[in-house]
Amino acid sequence: MATVKEQLERVEALKAQPNRLNFSTISPIKIGMIGGHGTGPTITQESQTVIDYILRDQVAPGTGQ
């Protein structure tokens, strides 16, 4: 398992990439979910629940978008 230090180094390396997307210029931002196999469907469903909760104020009511 990666340590926090390794993950922070990975984040810094990703931030240094020249072709990074500037998400502040993208509208709308679309998030997709795919279940996979094994524990994937369960993890995906729980992830969807968390995303729905976090983005509840940004998602138009009743549209799922």
Secondary structure, 3 states (H helix, E strand, C coil): CCCHHHHHHHHHHHHCCCCCCCHHHCCCCCCCCCCCCCCHHHHHHHHHHHHHHHCCCCCCCCCCC
